[in-house]
Amino acid sequence: MTKTNENISEKIEKLKGGVDWFYSDDFRLDEASAKYKELTSLAKEIEGDLKELKNEIKVIEEDFSK
């Protein structure tokens, strides 16, 4: 597993934990907005990482198809 994949996996786990917070006993309404913004930013970051990884895979596929 490459470092990029590990980072994506770690970010996804962090995102899952953040979403779980909304359903936990630790949930506080006054913190919900900030938490939501943080998780939205993290989700966008994950999406960017996945697009980058997809592009790398396409380049590798092209190299092997020659």
MARVOVEX-905491 format. One record per residue: residue in three letters; y, z, x of N, C-alpha, C, O in turn. Coordinates in nm, 3 decimals. Layout:
// MARVOVEX-905491
<rec r="ALA" n_north="Y" n_up="Z" n_east="X" ca_north="Y" ca_up="Z" ca_east="X" c_north="Y" c_up="Z" c_east="X" o_north="Y" o_up="Z" o_east="X"/>
...
// end
This chain:
// MARVOVEX-905491
<rec r="MET" n_north="-0.118" n_up="0.000" n_east="0.085" ca_north="0.000" ca_up="0.000" ca_east="0.000" c_north="0.123" c_up="0.000" c_east="0.089" o_north="0.132" o_up="0.077" o_east="0.185"/>
<rec r="THR" n_north="0.218" n_up="-0.086" n_east="0.056" ca_north="0.339" ca_up="-0.093" ca_east="0.137" c_north="0.436" c_up="0.017" c_east="0.098" o_north="0.422" o_up="0.080" o_east="-0.007"/>
<rec r="LYS" n_north="0.532" n_up="0.038" n_east="0.182" ca_north="0.634" ca_up="0.140" ca_east="0.157" c_north="0.710" c_up="0.111" c_east="0.027" o_north="0.743" o_up="0.203" o_east="-0.048"/>
<rec r="THR" n_north="0.738" n_up="-0.017" n_east="0.001" ca_north="0.808" ca_up="-0.056" ca_east="-0.122" c_north="0.730" c_up="-0.011" c_east="-0.244" o_north="0.787" o_up="0.045" o_east="-0.337"/>
<rec r="ASN" n_north="0.599" n_up="-0.034" n_east="-0.243" ca_north="0.516" ca_up="0.006" ca_east="-0.356" c_north="0.517" c_up="0.158" c_east="-0.374" o_north="0.523" o_up="0.207" o_east="-0.486"/>
<rec r="GLU" n_north="0.510" n_up="0.231" n_east="-0.264" ca_north="0.514" ca_up="0.377" ca_east="-0.273" c_north="0.646" c_up="0.423" c_east="-0.336" o_north="0.648" o_up="0.512" o_east="-0.420"/>
<rec r="ASN" n_north="0.754" n_up="0.362" n_east="-0.294" ca_north="0.884" ca_up="0.400" ca_east="-0.349" c_north="0.893" c_up="0.368" c_east="-0.498" o_north="0.948" o_up="0.447" o_east="-0.575"/>
<rec r="ILE" n_north="0.841" n_up="0.254" n_east="-0.537" ca_north="0.842" ca_up="0.219" ca_east="-0.678" c_north="0.758" c_up="0.319" c_east="-0.757" o_north="0.800" o_up="0.366" o_east="-0.863"/>
<rec r="SER" n_north="0.641" n_up="0.351" n_east="-0.706" ca_north="0.554" ca_up="0.448" ca_east="-0.774" c_north="0.621" c_up="0.584" c_east="-0.786" o_north="0.614" o_up="0.648" o_east="-0.891"/>
<rec r="GLU" n_north="0.684" n_up="0.627" n_east="-0.680" ca_north="0.754" ca_up="0.756" ca_east="-0.682" c_north="0.868" c_up="0.754" c_east="-0.785" o_north="0.888" o_up="0.850" o_east="-0.858"/>
<rec r="LYS" n_north="0.941" n_up="0.643" n_east="-0.789" ca_north="1.051" ca_up="0.632" ca_east="-0.884" c_north="0.999" c_up="0.632" c_east="-1.027" o_north="1.060" o_up="0.693" o_east="-1.115"/>
<rec r="ILE" n_north="0.888" n_up="0.565" n_east="-1.051" ca_north="0.830" ca_up="0.563" ca_east="-1.185" c_north="0.786" c_up="0.702" c_east="-1.226" o_north="0.806" o_up="0.742" o_east="-1.341"/>
<rec r="GLU" n_north="0.727" n_up="0.776" n_east="-1.135" ca_north="0.686" ca_up="0.914" ca_east="-1.164" c_north="0.808" c_up="1.001" c_east="-1.195" o_north="0.804" o_up="1.085" o_east="-1.285"/>
<rec r="LYS" n_north="0.915" n_up="0.981" n_east="-1.119" ca_north="1.038" ca_up="1.055" ca_east="-1.145" c_north="1.094" c_up="1.020" c_east="-1.282" o_north="1.142" o_up="1.107" o_east="-1.355"/>
<rec r="LEU" n_north="1.089" n_up="0.892" n_east="-1.317" ca_north="1.136" ca_up="0.848" ca_east="-1.449" c_north="1.052" c_up="0.910" c_east="-1.560" o_north="1.105" o_up="0.956" o_east="-1.661"/>
<rec r="LYS" n_north="0.921" n_up="0.910" n_east="-1.542" ca_north="0.833" ca_up="0.972" ca_east="-1.642" c_north="0.865" c_up="1.120" c_east="-1.658" o_north="0.870" o_up="1.171" o_east="-1.770"/>
<rec r="GLY" n_north="0.885" n_up="1.188" n_east="-1.547" ca_north="0.920" ca_up="1.330" ca_east="-1.552" c_north="1.051" c_up="1.353" c_east="-1.625" o_north="1.065" o_up="1.449" o_east="-1.700"/>
<rec r="GLY" n_north="1.147" n_up="1.264" n_east="-1.601" ca_north="1.275" ca_up="1.276" ca_east="-1.668" c_north="1.263" c_up="1.255" c_east="-1.818" o_north="1.326" o_up="1.325" o_east="-1.897"/>
<rec r="VAL" n_north="1.182" n_up="1.158" n_east="-1.857" ca_north="1.161" ca_up="1.133" ca_east="-2.000" c_north="1.090" c_up="1.252" c_east="-2.063" o_north="1.122" o_up="1.293" o_east="-2.175"/>
<rec r="ASP" n_north="0.993" n_up="1.307" n_east="-1.991" ca_north="0.921" ca_up="1.424" ca_east="-2.042" c_north="1.015" c_up="1.542" c_east="-2.066" o_north="0.993" o_up="1.623" o_east="-2.156"/>
<rec r="TRP" n_north="1.120" n_up="1.550" n_east="-1.984" ca_north="1.217" ca_up="1.658" ca_east="-1.998" c_north="1.276" c_up="1.660" c_east="-2.139" o_north="1.300" o_up="1.767" o_east="-2.196"/>
<rec r="PHE" n_north="1.300" n_up="1.542" n_east="-2.195" ca_north="1.359" ca_up="1.533" ca_east="-2.329" c_north="1.268" c_up="1.595" c_east="-2.436" o_north="1.316" o_up="1.636" o_east="-2.542"/>
<rec r="TYR" n_north="1.139" n_up="1.602" n_east="-2.408" ca_north="1.043" ca_up="1.657" ca_east="-2.504" c_north="0.998" c_up="1.798" c_east="-2.468" o_north="0.913" o_up="1.857" o_east="-2.536"/>
<rec r="SER" n_north="1.054" n_up="1.852" n_east="-2.361" ca_north="1.010" ca_up="1.983" ca_east="-2.314" c_north="1.096" c_up="2.096" c_east="-2.370" o_north="1.198" o_up="2.074" o_east="-2.435"/>
<rec r="ASP" n_north="1.051" n_up="2.217" n_east="-2.344" ca_north="1.126" ca_up="2.336" ca_east="-2.384" c_north="1.252" c_up="2.354" c_east="-2.298" o_north="1.341" o_up="2.431" o_east="-2.334"/>
<rec r="ASP" n_north="1.259" n_up="2.284" n_east="-2.184" ca_north="1.374" ca_up="2.292" ca_east="-2.095" c_north="1.491" c_up="2.205" c_east="-2.143" o_north="1.601" o_up="2.214" o_east="-2.088"/>
<rec r="PHE" n_north="1.468" n_up="2.122" n_east="-2.244" ca_north="1.572" ca_up="2.032" ca_east="-2.295" c_north="1.695" c_up="2.111" c_east="-2.338" o_north="1.687" o_up="2.211" o_east="-2.409"/>
<rec r="ARG" n_north="1.811" n_up="2.061" n_east="-2.293" ca_north="1.939" ca_up="2.120" ca_east="-2.335" c_north="2.030" c_up="2.005" c_east="-2.376" o_north="2.052" o_up="1.911" o_east="-2.300"/>
<rec r="LEU" n_north="2.081" n_up="2.015" n_east="-2.494" ca_north="2.164" ca_up="1.909" ca_east="-2.550" c_north="2.285" c_up="1.879" c_east="-2.463" o_north="2.325" o_up="1.764" o_east="-2.449"/>
<rec r="ASP" n_north="2.344" n_up="1.982" n_east="-2.405" ca_north="2.462" ca_up="1.961" ca_east="-2.322" c_north="2.432" c_up="1.886" c_east="-2.192" o_north="2.523" o_up="1.834" o_east="-2.129"/>
<rec r="GLU" n_north="2.305" n_up="1.881" n_east="-2.152" ca_north="2.265" ca_up="1.809" ca_east="-2.031" c_north="2.206" c_up="1.672" c_east="-2.062" o_north="2.183" o_up="1.592" o_east="-1.971"/>
<rec r="ALA" n_north="2.181" n_up="1.644" n_east="-2.189" ca_north="2.108" ca_up="1.523" ca_east="-2.229" c_north="2.182" c_up="1.394" c_east="-2.191" o_north="2.119" o_up="1.299" o_east="-2.144"/>
<rec r="SER" n_north="2.310" n_up="1.390" n_east="-2.210" ca_north="2.385" ca_up="1.268" ca_east="-2.179" c_north="2.379" c_up="1.234" c_east="-2.031" o_north="2.354" o_up="1.119" o_east="-1.994"/>
<rec r="ALA" n_north="2.401" n_up="1.332" n_east="-1.947" ca_north="2.396" ca_up="1.309" ca_east="-1.802" c_north="2.256" c_up="1.269" c_east="-1.758" o_north="2.239" o_up="1.181" o_east="-1.675"/>
<rec r="LYS" n_north="2.157" n_up="1.335" n_east="-1.814" ca_north="2.018" ca_up="1.304" ca_east="-1.780" c_north="1.984" c_up="1.161" c_east="-1.823" o_north="1.917" o_up="1.088" o_east="-1.749"/>
<rec r="TYR" n_north="2.028" n_up="1.123" n_east="-1.941" ca_north="2.004" ca_up="0.988" ca_east="-1.991" c_north="2.066" c_up="0.883" c_east="-1.899" o_north="2.003" o_up="0.783" o_east="-1.867"/>
<rec r="LYS" n_north="2.190" n_up="0.907" n_east="-1.856" ca_north="2.258" ca_up="0.814" ca_east="-1.765" c_north="2.184" c_up="0.805" c_east="-1.632" o_north="2.169" o_up="0.697" o_east="-1.576"/>
<rec r="GLU" n_north="2.138" n_up="0.919" n_east="-1.582" ca_north="2.063" ca_up="0.921" ca_east="-1.456" c_north="1.934" c_up="0.840" c_east="-1.469" o_north="1.901" o_up="0.761" o_east="-1.380"/>
<rec r="LEU" n_north="1.863" n_up="0.859" n_east="-1.579" ca_north="1.736" ca_up="0.789" ca_east="-1.598" c_north="1.756" c_up="0.640" c_east="-1.623" o_north="1.674" o_up="0.559" o_east="-1.582"/>
<rec r="THR" n_north="1.866" n_up="0.605" n_east="-1.691" ca_north="1.897" ca_up="0.464" ca_east="-1.712" c_north="1.924" c_up="0.395" c_east="-1.579" o_north="1.878" o_up="0.283" o_east="-1.556"/>
<rec r="SER" n_north="1.996" n_up="0.462" n_east="-1.493" ca_north="2.024" ca_up="0.408" ca_east="-1.360" c_north="1.895" c_up="0.394" c_east="-1.279" o_north="1.875" o_up="0.293" o_east="-1.210"/>
<rec r="LEU" n_north="1.809" n_up="0.493" n_east="-1.287" ca_north="1.681" ca_up="0.488" ca_east="-1.217" c_north="1.594" c_up="0.373" c_east="-1.270" o_north="1.529" o_up="0.304" o_east="-1.192"/>
<rec r="ALA" n_north="1.593" n_up="0.354" n_east="-1.401" ca_north="1.515" ca_up="0.245" ca_east="-1.461" c_north="1.565" c_up="0.109" c_east="-1.412" o_north="1.486" o_up="0.020" o_east="-1.384"/>
<rec r="LYS" n_north="1.696" n_up="0.094" n_east="-1.401" ca_north="1.754" ca_up="-0.032" ca_east="-1.351" c_north="1.716" c_up="-0.053" c_east="-1.204" o_north="1.689" o_up="-0.165" o_east="-1.162"/>
<rec r="GLU" n_north="1.715" n_up="0.054" n_east="-1.129" ca_north="1.676" ca_up="0.047" ca_east="-0.988" c_north="1.530" c_up="0.004" c_east="-0.976" o_north="1.496" o_up="-0.080" o_east="-0.892"/>
<rec r="ILE" n_north="1.445" n_up="0.060" n_east="-1.058" ca_north="1.303" ca_up="0.023" ca_east="-1.059" c_north="1.288" c_up="-0.124" c_east="-1.095" o_north="1.210" o_up="-0.197" o_east="-1.032"/>
<rec r="GLU" n_north="1.361" n_up="-0.166" n_east="-1.195" ca_north="1.356" ca_up="-0.306" ca_east="-1.237" c_north="1.395" c_up="-0.399" c_east="-1.122" o_north="1.331" o_up="-0.501" o_east="-1.099"/>
<rec r="GLY" n_north="1.500" n_up="-0.363" n_east="-1.049" ca_north="1.543" ca_up="-0.440" ca_east="-0.933" c_north="1.437" c_up="-0.443" c_east="-0.825" o_north="1.411" o_up="-0.548" o_east="-0.765"/>
<rec r="ASP" n_north="1.375" n_up="-0.329" n_east="-0.799" ca_north="1.268" ca_up="-0.321" ca_east="-0.699" c_north="1.151" c_up="-0.411" c_east="-0.738" o_north="1.092" o_up="-0.479" o_east="-0.654"/>
<rec r="LEU" n_north="1.118" n_up="-0.410" n_east="-0.867" ca_north="1.006" ca_up="-0.492" ca_east="-0.914" c_north="1.038" c_up="-0.641" c_east="-0.904" o_north="0.951" o_up="-0.721" o_east="-0.869"/>
<rec r="LYS" n_north="1.161" n_up="-0.680" n_east="-0.933" ca_north="1.201" ca_up="-0.820" ca_east="-0.919" c_north="1.193" c_up="-0.863" c_east="-0.774" o_north="1.147" o_up="-0.974" o_east="-0.743"/>
<rec r="GLU" n_north="1.238" n_up="-0.776" n_east="-0.684" ca_north="1.232" ca_up="-0.806" ca_east="-0.541" c_north="1.087" c_up="-0.822" c_east="-0.496" o_north="1.055" o_up="-0.914" o_east="-0.420"/>
<rec r="LEU" n_north="1.002" n_up="-0.734" n_east="-0.542" ca_north="0.860" ca_up="-0.741" ca_east="-0.508" c_north="0.798" c_up="-0.869" c_east="-0.563" o_north="0.717" o_up="-0.933" o_east="-0.496"/>
<rec r="LYS" n_north="0.835" n_up="-0.906" n_east="-0.684" ca_north="0.785" ca_up="-1.029" ca_east="-0.745" c_north="0.826" c_up="-1.149" c_east="-0.661" o_north="0.745" o_up="-1.240" o_east="-0.640"/>
<rec r="ASN" n_north="0.950" n_up="-1.151" n_east="-0.613" ca_north="0.997" ca_up="-1.261" ca_east="-0.529" c_north="0.919" c_up="-1.267" c_east="-0.399" o_north="0.886" o_up="-1.376" o_east="-0.352"/>
<rec r="GLU" n_north="0.889" n_up="-1.153" n_east="-0.340" ca_north="0.810" ca_up="-1.149" ca_east="-0.217" c_north="0.671" c_up="-1.206" c_east="-0.241" o_north="0.618" o_up="-1.279" o_east="-0.158"/>
<rec r="ILE" n_north="0.612" n_up="-1.173" n_east="-0.354" ca_north="0.479" ca_up="-1.222" ca_east="-0.387" c_north="0.482" c_up="-1.373" c_east="-0.405" o_north="0.391" o_up="-1.442" o_east="-0.361"/>
<rec r="LYS" n_north="0.585" n_up="-1.424" n_east="-0.470" ca_north="0.598" ca_up="-1.569" ca_east="-0.487" c_north="0.606" c_up="-1.640" c_east="-0.353" o_north="0.546" o_up="-1.746" o_east="-0.334"/>
<rec r="VAL" n_north="0.681" n_up="-1.583" n_east="-0.259" ca_north="0.694" ca_up="-1.643" ca_east="-0.126" c_north="0.557" c_up="-1.644" c_east="-0.057" o_north="0.520" o_up="-1.743" o_east="0.005"/>
<rec r="ILE" n_north="0.485" n_up="-1.536" n_east="-0.068" ca_north="0.352" ca_up="-1.529" ca_east="-0.006" c_north="0.259" c_up="-1.630" c_east="-0.070" o_north="0.184" o_up="-1.698" o_east="0.000"/>
<rec r="GLU" n_north="0.262" n_up="-1.641" n_east="-0.203" ca_north="0.179" ca_up="-1.739" ca_east="-0.273" c_north="0.210" c_up="-1.881" c_east="-0.226" o_north="0.119" o_up="-1.961" o_east="-0.206"/>
<rec r="GLU" n_north="0.339" n_up="-1.912" n_east="-0.209" ca_north="0.378" ca_up="-2.044" ca_east="-0.163" c_north="0.325" c_up="-2.071" c_east="-0.022" o_north="0.280" o_up="-2.181" o_east="0.007"/>
<rec r="ASP" n_north="0.331" n_up="-1.971" n_east="0.064" ca_north="0.281" ca_up="-1.986" ca_east="0.200" c_north="0.131" c_up="-2.014" c_east="0.199" o_north="0.084" o_up="-2.096" o_east="0.278"/>
<rec r="PHE" n_north="0.056" n_up="-1.948" n_east="0.113" ca_north="-0.088" ca_up="-1.966" ca_east="0.108" c_north="-0.128" c_up="-2.096" c_east="0.038" o_north="-0.238" o_up="-2.146" o_east="0.060"/>
<rec r="SER" n_north="-0.041" n_up="-2.150" n_east="-0.045" ca_north="-0.075" ca_up="-2.272" ca_east="-0.116" c_north="-0.054" c_up="-2.399" c_east="-0.032" o_north="-0.094" o_up="-2.508" o_east="-0.072"/>
<rec r="LYS" n_north="0.006" n_up="-2.383" n_east="0.083" ca_north="0.031" ca_up="-2.498" ca_east="0.171" c_north="-0.091" c_up="-2.535" c_east="0.249" o_north="-0.088" o_up="-2.629" o_east="0.328"/>
// end
